[in-house]
């Protein structure tokens, strides 16, 4: 038994309960087991043992089978029925018949000892069972901690989801007033005899409003993903080669100093959401220019073995640190640019996944490559019926 100071730091080890109707046996058991460093509590009947077990837990119950009144088997049966306790039990008896041993194990005994039991044998078995008991207690404690941590994680996740929903609601509600701003800016630019200064102001308002529209769209897409809904897509016959060149033409207007090469090969048609794939290409190419420099190469080709297409956007610049690659597609990774929300690559990944595709990134001193793969969403015969024969081509633009 420890002192009060020790008990304040950790709960005292559970005691051993010894039950036997013979006082001499109780004295002998106590003498054998006290060296194990546990409190040894004794009882002279099954009824007394049940009362003790109702008051405190015990690490082990050592009980004689043959006792007047409630024998050992009946005592353990009542414990299981009334107290629902699962205290490990060692039965001790003078009977060595197979029937008694069978009954003992049916009652959940962890061991069955026949008198006389050598002291070193009894002490060794009890020591081993106590060690197993303590391991079980520790496992239960750790399981409880894990459950508590899991509940906290669930609560935190629920809080984040509520926050994301609120952000989504706010972004959704901003769309109407923003549309009014865009419309007003367009009307202002069309007014007769509008001054050049007013026209420049209207154009600036229109550009800013459209940029905000794109940001709101990204926030809404992010919120959908956070609450467990996939980004919505509307599949239609799409030529990825033509779409790629169209996106590059638009980006060249915004980045006139960029040198963007486009290489396409094979049949690049499939059933995809053209506007969403355009969003993917635009985000990847713009991101490559902003972080990797003006030289960018877009390569798109078919994967006949997978009935799909593969697209790679390659850029230069400093390599991305390897430890950042696993989280590159996470949301709100701004990369030090306050003008962007940091949702571009996150949205890219979600759009690719919504098309049942995959995306990966590699980076070294030779350059950074973002590669995504898309299944066509149709069979080769369906593609042929939609677009006609498509001869493999290789173009550079």
matplotlib code that plots the C-alpha trace (Angstrom):
import matplotlib.pyplot as plt

x = [0.0, 1.4, 1.2, -1.1, 1.5, 1.9, -1.9, -2.3, -0.1, -1.5, -4.2, -3.1, -2.7, -5.8, -5.7, -6.0, -9.1, -8.6, -11.8, -11.6, -13.7, -10.6, -8.7, -5.4, -5.6, -6.2, -3.1, -1.0, -2.2, -1.5, 2.1, 2.8, 1.3, 2.3, 5.8, 4.1, 3.6, -0.2, -2.7, -4.2, -7.9, -9.5, -13.0, -14.4, -17.5, -18.9, -21.4, -18.6, -16.6, -19.6, -20.0, -16.3, -16.4, -19.4, -17.3, -14.1, -12.4, -9.9, -7.1, -7.6, -10.0, -8.4, -11.3, -11.8, -14.3, -15.7, -17.2, -20.3, -23.3, -22.2, -19.4, -16.8, -18.7, -22.0, -20.1, -18.6, -21.9, -23.6, -20.8, -21.3, -25.1, -25.4, -22.3, -21.4, -17.8, -15.1, -12.5, -9.9, -10.6, -8.3, -10.2, -8.4, -9.8, -8.8, -10.7, -8.8, -11.6, -12.1, -15.7, -14.7, -12.0, -14.4, -16.9, -14.2, -13.3, -16.9, -17.3, -14.5, -11.5, -8.1, -6.5, -7.5, -5.2, -5.3, -4.3, -1.7, -0.3, 3.5, 4.0, 6.4, 3.9, 1.0, 3.1, 4.4, 0.9, -0.5, 2.4, 1.9, -1.8, -1.4, 1.0, -1.6, -4.3, -2.2, -1.6, -5.3, -5.9, -3.3, -4.9, -8.3, -6.8, -5.2, -8.4, -10.3, -7.7, -8.0, -11.8, -11.6, -9.2, -11.4, -14.4, -12.4, -11.4, -15.0, -16.1, -13.3, -14.2, -17.9, -16.9, -14.8, -17.7, -20.0, -17.5, -17.1, -20.8, -21.1, -18.3, -20.1, -23.4, -21.6, -19.9, -23.2, -24.9, -22.2, -22.9, -26.0, -24.6, -21.4, -23.4, -25.0, -21.6, -20.5, -23.7, -23.4, -19.8, -20.7, -23.6, -21.3, -18.8, -21.5, -22.9, -22.7, -20.1, -18.4, -15.1, -11.9, -11.3, -14.8, -14.2, -11.0, -12.7, -15.5, -13.0, -11.1, -14.3, -15.2, -11.8, -11.9, -15.5, -14.7, -11.7, -13.9, -16.4, -13.7, -12.6, -16.2, -16.6, -13.4, -14.7, -18.0, -16.2, -14.0, -17.0, -18.7, -15.6, -15.3, -18.9, -18.5, -20.1, -18.1, -17.6, -20.6, -19.6, -21.7, -20.1, -20.3, -18.2, -15.0, -11.8, -9.0, -6.5, -8.7, -9.6, -5.9, -5.0, -7.9, -6.9, -3.3, -4.4, -6.4, -3.5, -1.1, -3.2, -2.9, 0.8, 2.2, 5.8, 5.1, 6.4, 3.9, 4.4, 1.5, 2.2, -0.7, -0.7, -3.4, -7.1, -7.8, -11.6, -13.8, -16.9, -15.8, -17.0, -15.4, -15.6, -14.2, -11.3, -10.7, -10.5, -7.9, -5.7, -5.9, -5.0, -2.1, -0.6, -1.1, 0.4, 3.4, 4.0, 3.6, 5.9, 8.2, 8.8, 7.7, 8.7, 5.9, 5.2, 1.8, 1.8, -1.4, -1.5, -3.8, -3.3, -4.6, -4.0, -6.2, -8.7, -7.9, -5.7, -2.7, -1.8, 1.5, 2.3, 6.0, 7.7, 11.1, 12.1, 13.4, 12.3, 9.5, 10.8, 10.0, 8.3, 5.8, 4.7, 2.3, 0.2, 0.6, -3.0, -4.5, -6.7, -5.5, -1.9, -1.1, 2.6, 3.2, 0.9, -1.8, -3.7, -4.8, -6.8, -4.6, -7.5, -6.4, -4.5, -7.1, -9.9, -7.7, -7.4, -11.1, -12.1, -9.8, -11.2, -14.7, -13.9, -12.5, -9.0, -5.7, -3.1, 0.5, 3.4, 7.2, 9.8, 13.6, 16.3, 15.2, 11.7, 8.3, 5.7, 2.1, 0.5, -3.2, -4.9, -8.5, -10.5, -12.5, -15.8, -16.8, -15.7, -13.5, -16.5, -18.6, -15.9, -15.7, -19.5, -19.4, -16.3, -15.7, -12.3, -9.6, -6.2, -3.3, -1.5, 1.3, 1.2, 3.3, 1.8]
y = [0.0, 3.4, 6.6, 9.5, 11.4, 8.5, 8.0, 11.7, 11.1, 7.8, 5.4, 2.7, -0.8, -2.9, -5.4, -9.2, -10.8, -14.2, -16.2, -19.3, -20.6, -21.9, -19.1, -21.0, -21.1, -17.3, -16.7, -18.9, -17.3, -13.8, -14.9, -16.2, -13.2, -10.2, -10.2, -9.2, -5.6, -5.7, -5.4, -8.8, -8.6, -11.8, -13.0, -16.2, -16.7, -16.1, -13.5, -11.5, -11.6, -10.2, -7.3, -6.5, -6.6, -4.3, -1.7, -1.7, -3.3, -6.1, -7.1, -10.8, -13.1, -16.2, -18.4, -21.8, -24.0, -26.0, -23.6, -24.0, -22.0, -20.3, -22.4, -20.9, -21.6, -20.1, -17.0, -16.3, -16.9, -14.3, -11.8, -12.1, -11.8, -9.1, -6.9, -7.6, -7.8, -9.5, -9.8, -12.5, -15.7, -18.5, -21.4, -23.5, -26.8, -30.2, -32.0, -32.9, -34.4, -33.4, -32.3, -29.7, -28.4, -28.2, -26.2, -23.9, -22.9, -22.6, -20.0, -18.0, -19.1, -18.0, -20.9, -23.9, -25.0, -28.2, -28.2, -28.3, -25.6, -25.0, -21.4, -20.5, -21.9, -19.9, -16.7, -17.0, -17.6, -14.6, -12.4, -13.2, -12.7, -9.3, -8.2, -9.1, -7.4, -4.2, -4.3, -4.6, -1.6, 0.4, -0.5, 0.6, 3.9, 4.5, 3.5, 6.0, 8.7, 7.9, 8.0, 11.4, 12.7, 11.3, 13.1, 16.4, 16.0, 15.4, 18.5, 20.5, 19.2, 20.0, 23.5, 23.9, 22.6, 25.1, 27.8, 26.7, 26.6, 30.2, 31.3, 29.6, 31.3, 34.7, 34.0, 32.9, 36.1, 38.3, 37.1, 39.2, 42.6, 41.7, 41.0, 44.4, 46.0, 44.2, 45.2, 48.9, 49.0, 47.7, 50.2, 53.1, 52.1, 52.2, 55.6, 58.2, 60.9, 59.1, 60.6, 58.6, 58.8, 57.5, 54.7, 53.7, 53.7, 51.5, 49.0, 48.9, 48.2, 45.5, 43.8, 43.9, 42.6, 39.7, 38.8, 38.9, 36.7, 34.1, 34.3, 33.7, 30.8, 29.3, 29.8, 28.1, 25.2, 24.9, 25.0, 22.2, 20.0, 20.7, 19.7, 16.5, 17.5, 17.0, 19.9, 19.7, 19.0, 18.8, 16.4, 17.0, 16.1, 18.1, 18.4, 18.9, 19.9, 22.8, 23.8, 23.9, 26.2, 28.5, 28.8, 29.5, 32.3, 33.9, 33.6, 35.2, 38.3, 38.6, 37.6, 39.0, 38.3, 34.6, 32.0, 29.2, 26.1, 23.7, 20.1, 17.8, 14.2, 11.7, 11.7, 14.3, 14.0, 12.8, 13.6, 16.3, 19.6, 22.0, 25.0, 23.1, 21.7, 25.2, 26.3, 23.5, 24.5, 28.2, 27.8, 25.5, 27.6, 30.9, 29.3, 28.1, 31.6, 33.3, 30.9, 29.3, 32.1, 33.0, 29.7, 27.2, 24.0, 22.3, 18.7, 16.7, 13.2, 10.2, 7.1, 4.3, 1.7, 3.6, 5.0, 8.5, 11.5, 12.8, 16.5, 17.9, 21.6, 22.1, 25.3, 26.4, 28.4, 27.2, 23.6, 23.3, 21.9, 18.2, 18.6, 21.0, 18.7, 16.6, 19.7, 21.6, 21.0, 21.9, 24.9, 28.4, 27.8, 31.4, 31.0, 34.6, 36.2, 38.3, 38.9, 35.3, 33.1, 30.1, 28.0, 27.6, 24.3, 23.0, 23.6, 22.0, 18.8, 18.7, 19.2, 16.4, 14.1, 15.0, 13.6, 10.4, 11.5, 11.8, 14.5, 14.6, 17.0, 16.5, 19.2, 19.3, 21.6, 20.6, 22.0, 21.5, 19.3, 19.0, 16.0, 15.1, 12.2, 12.0, 9.0, 9.8, 9.2, 7.3, 4.3, 4.8, 3.9, 6.6, 9.1, 8.2, 8.6, 12.0, 13.5, 11.2, 9.7, 11.6, 11.2, 11.5, 14.8, 16.6, 20.4, 23.1, 26.6]
z = [0.0, -0.9, 1.1, 0.3, -1.7, -4.2, -4.4, -5.4, -8.4, -9.6, -8.5, -6.2, -7.7, -7.3, -4.5, -4.5, -3.0, -1.4, -0.4, 1.7, 4.7, 6.5, 8.5, 8.3, 4.5, 4.4, 6.6, 4.4, 1.2, 2.6, 3.6, 0.0, -1.9, 0.2, -1.4, -4.6, -3.3, -3.4, -0.7, 0.1, 1.2, 2.7, 2.9, 4.6, 2.5, -0.9, 0.5, 2.1, -1.2, -3.2, -0.7, -1.0, -4.8, -4.8, -2.9, -4.9, -7.9, -7.4, -9.8, -9.0, -7.2, -5.6, -4.4, -2.9, -4.7, -1.8, 0.8, 2.9, 1.7, -1.6, -3.1, -5.4, -8.6, -7.2, -5.9, -9.3, -11.0, -8.8, -9.4, -13.1, -12.8, -10.1, -10.5, -14.1, -13.0, -15.0, -12.4, -13.3, -11.2, -10.0, -8.5, -5.8, -4.8, -3.3, -6.1, -9.2, -11.2, -14.8, -14.2, -11.6, -13.9, -16.8, -14.7, -13.5, -17.0, -18.0, -15.3, -16.8, -14.7, -15.9, -13.9, -11.8, -9.0, -7.0, -3.3, -2.0, -4.2, -3.9, -2.7, -5.6, -8.2, -6.7, -6.4, -10.0, -11.5, -9.6, -10.5, -14.2, -14.1, -12.3, -15.1, -17.7, -15.7, -15.5, -19.2, -19.8, -17.5, -19.5, -22.8, -21.5, -20.3, -23.7, -25.5, -23.4, -24.2, -27.9, -27.8, -26.0, -28.7, -31.4, -30.0, -29.8, -33.4, -34.4, -32.5, -34.1, -37.6, -37.0, -36.0, -39.1, -41.2, -39.7, -40.4, -44.0, -44.4, -43.1, -45.5, -48.3, -47.5, -47.4, -50.7, -52.2, -51.0, -52.5, -56.0, -56.6, -55.5, -57.4, -60.6, -60.2, -60.0, -63.2, -65.0, -63.8, -65.0, -68.4, -68.7, -67.6, -70.3, -73.0, -72.1, -75.0, -74.7, -71.7, -70.9, -71.3, -67.5, -66.7, -69.3, -67.6, -64.2, -65.6, -67.1, -63.8, -61.9, -64.4, -64.1, -60.3, -60.1, -62.4, -60.3, -57.2, -59.1, -59.7, -56.0, -54.9, -57.3, -55.8, -52.2, -53.1, -54.7, -51.6, -49.3, -51.3, -50.9, -47.2, -46.4, -48.4, -51.7, -54.9, -57.3, -59.7, -63.3, -66.5, -68.9, -72.6, -75.7, -75.4, -77.4, -74.9, -77.6, -78.9, -75.3, -74.4, -77.2, -76.4, -72.8, -73.7, -76.1, -73.3, -70.8, -73.4, -73.3, -69.5, -69.5, -72.8, -71.8, -71.2, -73.7, -73.6, -75.8, -76.5, -77.6, -78.3, -79.6, -80.3, -79.8, -77.0, -76.9, -74.2, -72.1, -69.6, -68.2, -70.6, -68.4, -65.4, -67.5, -68.8, -65.1, -64.4, -67.3, -66.6, -63.0, -63.7, -66.4, -64.6, -61.4, -63.4, -64.8, -61.5, -59.6, -62.2, -64.7, -68.2, -70.0, -69.7, -71.7, -71.8, -73.1, -73.7, -75.1, -75.2, -73.0, -75.1, -72.5, -70.0, -72.5, -71.2, -71.6, -69.7, -69.4, -68.0, -67.3, -66.9, -65.7, -64.5, -61.4, -58.1, -57.1, -54.6, -51.3, -51.0, -47.7, -49.2, -52.1, -50.1, -49.1, -52.3, -53.3, -49.9, -49.6, -48.7, -49.6, -50.7, -51.3, -50.1, -52.6, -50.8, -54.1, -54.2, -51.8, -52.3, -53.6, -57.2, -56.9, -54.4, -56.9, -59.6, -57.6, -56.8, -60.4, -61.6, -58.9, -59.8, -63.3, -61.7, -62.6, -60.7, -60.3, -59.1, -58.9, -59.1, -58.7, -59.1, -60.4, -63.9, -63.4, -61.8, -63.5, -62.6, -64.3, -64.3, -66.0, -67.1, -68.2, -71.3, -69.6, -72.8, -74.8, -77.9, -80.1, -78.5, -79.0, -82.7, -83.0, -81.5, -83.2, -86.2, -87.0, -85.2, -86.7, -84.2, -84.6, -82.9, -82.9, -81.2, -80.6]

ax = plt.figure().add_subplot(projection="3d")
ax.plot(x, y, z, "-o")
ax.set_aspect("equal")
plt.show()
